[in-house]
Amino acid sequence: MDSDSHSYDADSPMNDGEATSDSNPAYEFEAPPDASSPTAQHQVSTKFFTEEPCHVWDHFVKLQDCDPNDPIAECIHCQKRFNFHHRKHGTSALLAHISFGCEEYPYIHAPVDKPEGSEREGESGVTEFSVERLRMGLARMIIIDELPLRIVEGEGFLDFMAMVEPRFPVPSRLNVTKDCIILYVKEKEKLKKVLSASQRVCLTTDTWTSLENLNYLCLTAHFIDSDWNYHKKILNFCLVPNLRGETIGRMVESCLLEWDLIDKIFTITVDNASSNDVAVEFIRRKTKDRKASLLSSEFLHMRCCAHILKLIVLDGLKDLSESIMKIRNAMRYVKSSHSRYEQFKECVMLERISSKNLVCLDIPTRWDSTYMMLNAAQKCKKAFERMEEDEEYEEYLRHFREDDGNEKTPIGPPNSFDWENIQAFSKFLKLFYEAALQFSGSLFVTSNAYFHELVLIQSELSSMCSSGGDPLLKDMAENMKKKFDNYWGSIDRINSMLFVAVVLDPRYKLSYVKFWFKKLYDNEQVDDMVAKVRGALDRLYEHYATKVTSEGVSRQPIYKPHSSQLMVDTNVKDVRKRLNSLYKLHLVDEDNAKRKSEVDQYLLDGCEDPEMENFDILNWWKVNSSKYRILGQVARDVLAIPVSTVASRSAFSTGGRVLDPFQSPLSPKTIEAFICAQNWLRSPQSPLDIGEAMKEVEGYQINSELAQKC
């Protein structure tokens, strides 16, 4: 057969994919003639497609001066040109242009009604061009990705947008700022609706001073919704005139009134500054006598556990300051130049050290970074010893004998005694580091983790204090134990909700708390301590049960007659009404008795396996909330309590980036809109890198201090 002729195959992929009326509406596929026909061979080799009239050609003209193998059509309305080869392109692009894209099209585009559910979830069909929608999308991108507002005036961005969507007029920097504010207001209204449907909220607050010496307060709400999902939302990032306690308290009260949350506060987590004590006491005075107050705001004040850990560890670091300084100076020497680092890497290779983190410098004010530095240094101990012993690296020893330029000689290098101290201390410090990671979580429940870390740290400190080992480490442990006892030595100094949270963990319950109280405290105190925890849970439960009862009674009022009416009233109908009313009161009292037993029933039920992997406490309560209807409401609020202020402090790293030299002229309200909206718009499961966030916060604080000195 001739090479130009075409044979027909019913199963041919070519015919199945290219020669269909769906893929090319301007053409129709012709069925082949019967093979028995004498003209079949000739007819099969003819064209399979016949052009039919299409309404698209009412709006396009075919250009005559183009390549016949690549025909072009021009829109008669806007003069845009499109390829329409019947095999390569078809007329679908032309049809789409007339239907959706032609700005000069004289007829109104009628919206196409699509049947409900015609599009799969996650897929979007062709949508109508909307300048407003694109502007909101641009504002969303700038907020989420922390892009500078000047990006919309950049030449590269303008060129890119001209290629992506030529019809979109890129707004100016001022208009983009307005769009961001509009988006913030919309998201704020959505969040208000969510918060209005919640039970109670737990708050964290912290303050920060910017490079311009302006004081900012961040207020964050933590809550668990009705579907048992944990949420962390920044409510405000606002200016405060000073950092006095009453000023902070008034600002927090103002924010709560703005969000209509003044009657929904459960706890406020703050660090241990005296000004925060004054601020929380101010809020307590303002809320304790309100009708919706929770037990007169008895459990309002929650101290930041991560900050207490820091204070305890810093007391221990003082006793080992000389050994730590020697390690720090050795690390700084290695990092001071590329050649020194290469020499160190040679020693690492000779000693066959496989650690990836060879050198890790710390920030002296951040104990967690000091721990990571000491941990990295231990792994490279032999490499440092080789540099000290090998004459080839004589410069290393000379560095510690020469003036550093400030008329001081660096302390070092570390000797065997220093390495022994650091090894023992690092192993001990790991307990605090892992506890800090537990306390600083932002995407999971932390209140039920406190007691476990308390038990671990207290038992280790007591063990080191009573051991007959290194006297230096023993003195260090004793100093840390004193600081520990100042904050956590007595149950009276700890918010009872931290123990209630453990009781509400179905893996442990009250028996676990009682077991460790006996191990850690005098037997005479244990019964009173357990009774205090149980009493706090019972009173909390009673408050929620009373609320549910009052709501039920208010929905269905009960007639309660005066006692004298029982003798005087002779109307049979009224008598029946009185008797039924008395029975209803009895049912309410009986229902209350059943509700009171919910706590007992929960504690009597068996515990879940403490070793269960990937145990989800929120999911457990979600499944069992129908069984423990009132206690489940208690658990929703108690488990939402954050035990550290890291969630609020992490906003300061964002604040530092928003307040860069190019955006510092932004007004305080605009800054608040950017920071809050970013928190609301980002995925709720975006993990918070605690170490990185705190590193950035520390960096901005250091820069702020330097700026004040200049």
C-alpha positions in Angstrom: 0.0 0.0 0.0 1.1 3.6 -0.7 2.9 5.3 2.2 0.4 8.1 2.1 -2.6 5.8 2.4 -4.1 4.9 5.7 -5.4 1.6 6.9 -8.3 1.3 9.4 -7.9 -0.6 12.6 -10.8 -0.5 15.1 -8.5 -1.0 18.1 -5.8 1.4 16.9 -4.6 3.8 19.6 -4.2 6.5 17.1 -7.8 6.3 16.0 -9.0 5.9 19.6 -7.1 8.9 20.8 -7.0 11.4 17.9 -9.9 10.7 15.6 -12.8 11.3 18.0 -15.5 13.9 18.0 -14.9 14.7 21.7 -11.3 15.6 21.1 -12.0 17.6 18.0 -15.5 19.1 17.9 -15.0 20.7 14.5 -14.6 17.3 12.8 -16.6 14.0 12.7 -15.2 10.6 12.3 -16.6 8.6 9.4 -17.2 4.8 9.7 -15.2 2.8 7.2 -17.0 1.1 4.3 -17.7 -2.6 4.3 -14.5 -4.5 3.6 -16.3 -6.7 1.0 -17.1 -3.6 -1.1 -15.0 -3.5 -4.3 -14.1 0.1 -3.5 -13.2 -0.6 0.1 -9.5 -0.4 -0.5 -9.8 2.9 -2.2 -12.2 4.3 0.3 -10.2 3.3 3.3 -7.3 5.4 2.1 -9.3 8.5 1.9 -9.6 11.1 4.7 -11.5 10.0 7.8 -12.5 13.6 8.8 -15.1 15.9 7.3 -15.2 19.5 8.4 -18.6 20.6 9.7 -19.8 24.1 10.4 -19.0 25.3 14.0 -20.3 28.5 15.6 -16.7 29.3 16.7 -16.0 30.4 13.1 -18.6 33.2 13.5 -16.0 34.9 15.7 -12.7 33.8 14.0 -11.2 34.2 10.6 -8.6 31.8 9.1 -5.4 33.6 8.1 -4.4 32.9 4.5 -0.7 33.9 4.8 0.4 31.2 7.3 1.9 27.8 7.0 -0.8 25.3 5.7 0.6 22.7 8.1 0.1 25.0 11.0 -3.1 27.1 10.4 -3.8 30.2 12.5 -7.1 31.8 13.3 -7.6 35.4 14.5 -10.4 36.6 16.8 -12.5 39.3 15.1 -13.2 41.0 18.5 -9.8 41.3 20.1 -7.4 40.2 17.3 -5.7 37.5 19.3 -4.4 34.6 17.3 -4.6 30.8 18.0 -3.4 27.6 16.3 -6.2 25.3 15.2 -4.6 22.3 13.5 -7.2 19.6 13.5 -4.8 17.0 15.0 -2.5 19.1 17.1 -4.8 21.7 18.6 -8.4 21.5 17.4 -10.8 24.4 18.1 -11.2 23.9 21.8 -8.8 26.8 22.5 -10.8 29.0 20.2 -14.0 28.0 21.9 -12.6 28.6 25.4 -11.4 32.1 24.3 -14.9 33.1 23.2 -16.5 31.5 26.2 -14.3 32.9 29.0 -11.3 34.9 27.8 -12.2 37.5 25.2 -12.5 40.9 26.9 -14.0 42.4 23.7 -16.7 39.8 23.3 -19.9 41.8 22.8 -22.2 39.2 24.4 -22.6 38.4 28.1 -21.1 35.1 29.1 -23.9 33.1 30.6 -22.7 31.0 33.6 -22.6 27.3 33.0 -24.7 25.3 35.5 -22.8 22.2 36.6 -24.5 19.4 38.4 -23.7 19.2 42.0 -20.7 16.9 42.7 -19.6 16.9 39.0 -16.1 17.9 40.1 -14.0 15.7 42.2 -12.7 17.1 45.5 -9.5 18.9 45.1 -10.1 19.6 41.4 -11.2 22.9 40.0 -12.6 23.5 36.5 -12.3 26.6 34.4 -13.2 29.5 36.6 -14.2 33.0 35.6 -11.5 35.6 35.6 -11.8 37.7 38.8 -9.5 40.6 39.7 -10.7 40.6 43.3 -10.0 36.9 43.7 -6.5 37.3 42.3 -5.8 40.2 44.6 -6.9 38.3 47.6 -4.7 35.4 46.5 -1.7 37.8 46.2 -2.4 39.2 49.7 -2.6 35.7 51.0 0.8 34.7 49.4 2.5 37.8 50.8 1.2 37.1 54.4 1.9 33.4 54.5 5.3 33.6 52.9 6.3 36.8 54.8 7.2 38.5 51.5 8.0 42.2 51.5 5.3 44.5 50.2 7.7 46.0 47.7 7.7 42.7 45.7 4.6 43.9 43.7 6.8 46.8 42.3 9.7 44.6 41.4 10.5 44.3 37.7 10.8 40.6 37.7 7.5 40.0 39.5 5.7 42.4 37.0 7.2 40.5 34.1 6.2 37.2 35.6 2.6 38.3 36.2 2.4 39.6 32.6 3.2 36.1 31.4 0.9 34.3 33.9 -2.1 36.5 33.5 -1.8 39.6 31.3 -5.3 40.8 32.2 -4.4 41.2 35.9 -3.5 44.7 36.9 -0.9 44.2 39.6 -1.9 46.5 42.5 0.5 49.0 44.1 2.2 48.5 47.4 -0.5 50.6 49.1 -3.3 48.6 47.6 -1.7 45.3 48.5 -1.5 46.5 52.1 -5.2 47.3 52.1 -5.9 43.9 50.6 -3.9 42.3 53.5 -6.0 44.2 56.0 -9.2 43.2 54.3 -8.1 39.5 54.4 -7.2 39.9 58.1 -10.6 41.3 59.0 -12.4 38.4 57.1 -10.3 35.8 58.9 -10.8 37.5 62.2 -14.6 37.3 61.9 -14.3 33.6 61.0 -12.1 33.0 64.1 -14.6 34.9 66.3 -17.3 32.5 65.3 -15.1 29.5 66.1 -14.2 30.9 69.5 -17.8 31.7 70.3 -18.7 28.0 69.8 -15.8 26.8 72.0 -16.2 26.1 75.7 -13.2 27.9 77.3 -9.8 29.1 76.1 -6.4 28.9 77.7 -4.1 31.8 77.0 -0.3 32.4 76.8 1.2 35.8 76.7 4.7 37.3 76.5 6.3 40.6 75.7 9.1 41.6 73.3 11.1 44.7 72.5 11.8 45.4 68.8 14.9 47.0 67.3 13.1 50.3 67.4 12.8 49.9 71.2 9.0 49.4 71.0 7.3 47.0 73.3 4.9 44.4 71.9 2.6 42.0 73.6 1.5 38.7 72.0 -1.7 37.0 73.2 -2.3 33.4 72.0 -5.4 31.3 72.6 -5.3 27.5 72.9 -8.5 25.4 72.8 -9.9 22.0 71.7 -12.9 22.2 69.4 -15.9 19.9 69.5 -14.2 17.5 67.1 -11.3 17.2 69.6 -8.8 19.0 67.4 -6.1 21.1 69.2 -5.8 24.7 68.1 -3.3 27.5 68.7 -4.4 31.0 67.4 -2.6 34.3 67.9 -5.3 36.8 69.0 -3.3 40.0 69.3 0.2 41.3 68.6 0.0 44.8 69.9 2.0 47.7 71.3 2.2 48.3 75.0 3.5 51.6 76.4 5.6 49.9 79.1 6.2 46.5 80.7 4.7 47.2 84.1 2.4 44.5 85.4 -0.8 46.5 85.6 -0.2 47.9 82.1 0.1 44.4 80.7 -3.0 43.3 82.6 -5.1 46.1 81.2 -3.9 45.4 77.7 -4.8 41.7 78.1 -8.2 42.6 79.4 -8.8 45.0 76.5 -7.9 42.2 74.0 -10.2 39.7 75.7 -13.1 42.2 75.6 -12.4 42.8 71.9 -12.7 39.1 71.3 -15.6 38.6 73.7 -13.6 36.1 75.7 -13.5 37.7 79.1 -16.0 35.1 80.4 -14.3 32.1 78.8 -10.8 32.2 80.3 -9.5 29.0 81.9 -5.8 29.7 82.5 -3.1 32.2 81.5 0.4 30.9 81.1 3.2 33.4 81.7 6.9 33.3 82.5 8.1 34.0 86.1 8.7 37.8 85.8 7.2 39.7 88.7 5.4 42.0 86.3 3.5 38.9 85.0 2.4 38.0 88.5 0.9 41.5 88.8 -0.8 41.2 85.4 -2.4 37.9 86.1 -3.6 39.1 89.5 -5.2 42.1 87.7 -7.1 39.8 85.4 -8.1 37.6 88.3 -9.6 40.6 90.1 -11.5 41.6 87.0 -13.0 38.1 86.3 -13.4 36.3 89.7 -16.7 37.9 90.5 -18.2 37.5 87.1 -21.1 35.1 86.7 -19.3 32.9 84.2 -16.1 32.8 86.2 -14.6 29.3 86.6 -14.4 28.7 90.4 -13.6 32.4 91.0 -10.5 32.1 88.6 -8.8 29.9 91.2 -6.6 28.1 88.6 -6.0 31.1 86.4 -2.2 31.5 86.9 -0.1 29.0 85.1 3.7 29.4 85.3 5.8 28.6 82.2 7.5 25.3 82.9 10.1 25.8 80.2 11.2 29.1 81.9 11.4 27.3 85.3 13.6 24.6 83.7 15.8 27.3 82.3 16.3 28.9 85.8 17.1 25.5 87.3 19.7 24.6 84.6 21.4 28.0 84.7 22.1 27.5 88.4 23.8 24.2 87.4 25.8 25.8 84.6 27.4 28.3 87.0 29.3 25.5 88.8 30.7 24.2 85.6 31.3 27.6 84.0 35.1 27.1 83.6 34.8 23.7 81.9 32.1 24.9 79.6 34.1 28.0 78.7 37.1 25.8 77.7 34.9 23.8 75.4 33.3 26.9 74.0 36.7 28.4 73.2 37.9 25.2 71.6 34.8 25.2 69.4 35.3 28.9 68.5 38.9 28.2 67.5 37.8 25.5 65.1 35.2 27.8 63.6 37.3 30.9 63.4 38.8 30.1 60.0 38.4 27.7 57.1 42.0 26.4 57.4 41.5 25.6 61.1 38.3 23.8 60.3 40.0 21.7 57.7 42.7 20.8 60.1 40.1 19.7 62.6 38.4 17.6 59.9 41.7 15.8 59.3 41.9 14.9 63.0 38.3 13.7 62.9 39.1 11.5 59.9 42.2 10.1 61.6 40.2 9.2 64.7 37.4 7.7 62.6 34.7 9.8 64.1 31.5 9.4 62.3 29.5 12.2 63.9 27.8 14.6 61.4 27.6 17.5 63.8 31.3 18.2 64.2 31.2 21.8 65.5 28.2 23.4 67.1 28.6 26.9 68.7 26.2 27.9 71.4 24.4 31.1 72.5 25.5 31.5 76.1 22.1 32.8 77.2 20.4 29.7 75.8 21.1 26.7 77.8 19.6 24.3 75.2 22.1 25.5 72.7 24.9 25.0 75.3 23.7 21.4 75.8 23.9 20.7 72.0 27.4 22.3 71.9 28.6 20.1 74.8 27.0 17.0 73.2 28.7 17.6 69.9 32.1 18.3 71.6 32.0 15.0 73.4 31.7 13.1 70.2 34.8 14.9 68.9 36.8 14.6 72.1 39.6 12.5 70.5 40.0 14.9 67.7 40.5 17.8 70.1 43.0 15.7 72.0 44.9 14.9 68.8 45.2 18.6 68.0 46.6 19.2 71.5 49.2 16.4 71.3 50.3 16.5 67.7 53.0 19.1 66.9 51.6 19.6 63.5 48.7 21.5 65.1 50.9 23.6 67.4 48.8 26.7 66.5 45.9 25.2 68.5 47.9 25.4 71.8 49.4 28.7 70.9 45.9 30.2 70.5 45.3 29.7 74.2 48.6 31.3 75.3 48.3 34.5 73.2 46.3 37.7 73.8 42.9 37.6 72.1 43.1 41.3 71.3 41.1 42.4 74.3 44.0 42.0 76.7 42.7 38.6 77.7 43.9 35.1 77.2 41.3 32.5 76.2 40.7 29.8 78.8 41.7 26.4 77.5 42.2 23.9 76.0 39.9 21.5 77.9 41.8 18.9 80.0 40.7 15.4 81.0 39.0 16.7 84.2 36.9 19.1 82.1 35.9 16.3 79.7 34.8 14.1 82.6 32.7 16.9 84.1 31.1 17.7 80.7 30.4 14.1 80.0 28.6 13.6 83.4 26.8 16.9 83.1 25.6 16.4 79.5 24.1 13.1 80.4 22.2 14.8 83.2 21.3 17.8 81.1 19.7 15.6 78.6 16.8 15.1 81.0 16.1 18.8 81.1 16.5 19.1 77.3 13.9 16.4 76.6 11.6 17.8 79.2 11.9 21.3 77.5 10.9 19.7 74.2 7.8 18.1 75.8 6.8 21.4 77.5 7.4 23.5 74.3 5.1 21.5 72.0 2.7 23.6 69.9 0.7 21.0 67.9 -0.1 18.5 70.7 -1.3 18.3 74.2 1.4 19.2 76.8 -0.5 19.5 80.1 -0.5 15.8 80.7 3.3 15.6 80.2 4.2 17.8 83.1 3.9 15.4 85.9 6.0 12.7 84.2 8.9 15.1 83.7 8.6 16.4 87.2 8.9 12.9 88.6 12.0 12.2 86.4 13.8 15.4 87.2 13.1 15.3 90.9 14.2 11.7 91.3 17.4 12.3 89.4 18.3 15.4 91.4 17.6 13.6 94.7 19.8 10.7 93.5 22.8 13.0 92.6 22.5 14.9 95.8 22.7 11.7 97.9 25.4 10.1 95.8 29.1 10.0 96.9 30.5 10.8 93.5 32.2 13.9 92.1 31.8 16.7 94.8 31.6 19.3 92.0 28.6 17.6 90.4 27.1 17.0 93.8 27.3 20.7 94.6 25.8 21.5 91.3 22.9 19.1 91.8 22.3 20.5 95.3 22.1 24.1 93.9 19.7 22.9 91.2 17.6 21.1 93.8 17.2 24.3 95.8 15.9 26.1 92.8 13.7 23.2 91.9 12.2 23.2 95.4 11.5 27.0 95.1 9.1 26.4 92.3 8.1 22.7 92.3 9.1 21.4 95.8 5.6 21.7 97.2 2.3 20.9 95.6 0.9 24.2 96.9 3.2 26.0 94.5 2.0 24.1 91.5 -1.3 24.7 89.6 -3.5 21.8 90.5 -4.7 21.5 86.9 -1.3 20.0 86.0 -2.1 17.1 88.2 -5.7 16.9 87.1 -4.4 16.6 83.5 -2.5 13.4 84.4 -5.6 12.0 86.1 -7.6 12.7 82.9 -5.0 10.7 80.9 -6.6 7.2 80.7 -3.2 5.5 80.8 -2.5 6.7 84.3 -5.4 8.3 86.3 -5.3 9.1 90.0 -3.5 5.9 91.0 -0.4 7.0 89.1 -0.3 10.3 90.9 -0.7 8.7 94.3 2.0 6.1 93.5 4.6 8.8 92.8 3.5 11.0 95.6 4.4 8.2 98.0 7.8 7.8 96.3 8.7 11.5 96.4 7.1 12.9 99.5 6.6 12.1 103.1 3.8 9.6 103.8 2.1 12.1 106.2 1.6 14.5 103.3 0.5 12.0 100.6 -3.1 11.6 101.6 -3.6 15.4 101.8 -1.9 15.8 98.4 -4.0 13.2 96.7 -7.2 14.6 98.4 -6.3 18.1 97.0 -5.9 16.8 93.5 -9.2 14.8 93.7 -10.9 17.8 95.3 -9.8 20.0 92.4 -11.2 17.6 89.9 -14.5 17.2 91.8 -15.0 20.9 92.1 -14.3 21.4 88.4 -16.7 18.6 87.6 -19.4 20.1 89.8 -19.0 23.4 88.0 -19.6 21.9 84.6 -22.4 19.6 85.8 -24.2 22.6 87.4 -23.9 24.5 84.1 -25.4 21.6 82.2 -28.2 21.2 84.7 -29.1 24.9 84.8 -29.2 24.9 81.0 -31.5 21.9 81.0 -33.8 23.5 83.6 -33.9 26.8 81.8 -35.0 25.1 78.6 -37.9 23.4 80.5 -39.0 25.4 83.5 -40.3 23.5 86.4 -43.2 24.7 88.5 -42.4 24.4 92.2 -45.5 25.2 94.4 -45.4 26.8 97.9 -45.9 24.3 100.7 -49.1 25.9 101.8 -50.7 25.3 98.4 -50.6 21.6 99.0 -53.4 22.0 101.6 -55.3 24.9 100.2 -55.5 24.2 96.4 -58.3 21.7 95.8 -58.3 21.8 92.0 -57.5 18.3 90.7 -55.7 19.7 87.6 -53.4 21.8 89.8 -52.8 18.9 92.1 -51.6 16.8 89.2 -49.4 19.6 88.0 -47.8 20.0 91.5 -47.2 16.3 91.8 -45.6 16.1 88.3 -43.5 19.1 89.1 -42.2 17.5 92.3 -41.4 14.3 90.3 -39.4 16.4 87.8 -37.4 17.9 90.6 -36.7 14.4 91.8 -35.5 13.4 88.3 -33.1 16.4 88.2 -31.7 15.5 91.6 -31.3 11.9 90.5 -29.6 13.0 87.3 -27.2 15.1 89.4 -26.3 12.1 91.5 -25.6 10.1 88.4 -23.4 12.9 87.0 -21.4 13.0 90.2 -20.6 9.4 89.8 -19.0 10.0 86.4 -15.6 10.8 88.0 -15.9 7.6 90.1 -16.9 5.5 87.2 -13.9 6.8 85.1 -11.4 6.2 87.9 -12.8 2.7 88.5 -12.6 1.7 84.8 -9.3 0.1 83.8 -6.4 2.1 82.5 -5.1 1.9 79.0 -1.6 0.4 78.4 1.0 3.1 79.3 3.4 1.6 76.8 0.9 1.9 73.9 2.7 3.4 70.9 1.2 6.5 69.2 -1.5 6.8 71.8 -3.8 9.8 70.9 -5.3 11.1 74.1 -7.7 13.5 72.2 -9.0 10.7 70.0 -9.6 8.5 73.1 -11.7 11.3 74.7 -13.5 11.8 71.4 -14.5 8.2 71.3 -15.5 8.1 75.0 -17.0 11.5 75.4 -20.5 10.0 75.0 -19.8 7.8 77.9 -18.4 10.6 80.1 -20.5 13.4 78.9 -19.7 16.0 81.6 -16.1 14.7 82.4 -15.4 14.9 78.6 -16.1 18.7 78.7 -13.7 19.0 81.7 -11.1 17.1 79.7 -11.5 19.3 76.7 -10.5 22.4 78.7 -7.9 20.9 81.0 -6.0 19.2 78.1 -5.9 22.4 76.2 -3.7 24.1 78.9 -0.2 25.0 77.5 2.6 24.6 80.0 5.0 27.0 78.3 4.8 30.4 76.5 6.8 29.2 73.5 3.7 29.5 71.3 3.5 33.3 72.0 7.3 33.7 71.9 7.5 32.1 68.5 5.4 35.0 67.1 8.4 37.3 67.9 10.5 35.6 65.3 7.8 36.4 62.7 7.6 39.9 64.2 11.3 40.4 63.7 11.1 39.4 60.1 8.1 41.6 59.4 9.8 44.5 61.1 12.8 44.4 58.9 14.5 47.7 57.8 12.3 47.8 54.7 9.0 47.3 56.5 9.6 49.0 59.9 7.5 52.1 58.9 4.4 49.8 59.0 1.8 50.9 61.6 1.3 48.8 64.7 -2.2 47.7 63.4 -0.7 46.6 60.1 2.0 44.6 61.8 -0.6 42.9 64.0 -2.7 42.1 60.9 0.3 40.5 59.1 1.4 38.4 62.1 -2.1 37.2 63.2 -3.3 36.6 59.7 -0.3 34.4 58.9 -1.0 32.3 62.0 -4.6 31.9 60.9 -4.0 31.2 57.2 -1.2 28.7 57.6 -1.9 25.0 57.7 -2.8 24.1 61.3 -0.4 21.1 61.1 2.6 23.3 60.2 5.2 22.2 62.7 6.9 24.8 64.9 10.7 24.3 65.0 11.1 25.3 68.6 14.9 25.5 68.5 14.9 27.6 65.4 12.1 29.9 66.6 13.8 30.5 69.9 17.2 31.0 68.2 15.6 33.8 66.1 13.9 35.3 69.1 17.2 35.3 71.0 19.0 36.9 68.0 16.5 39.7 67.8 16.8 40.3 71.5 20.6 40.5 71.2 20.4 42.9 68.3 17.9 45.0 70.3 20.4 45.2 73.2 23.2 46.2 70.8 21.0 48.8 69.2 20.2 50.3 72.6 23.9 50.6 73.5 24.8 52.3 70.2 
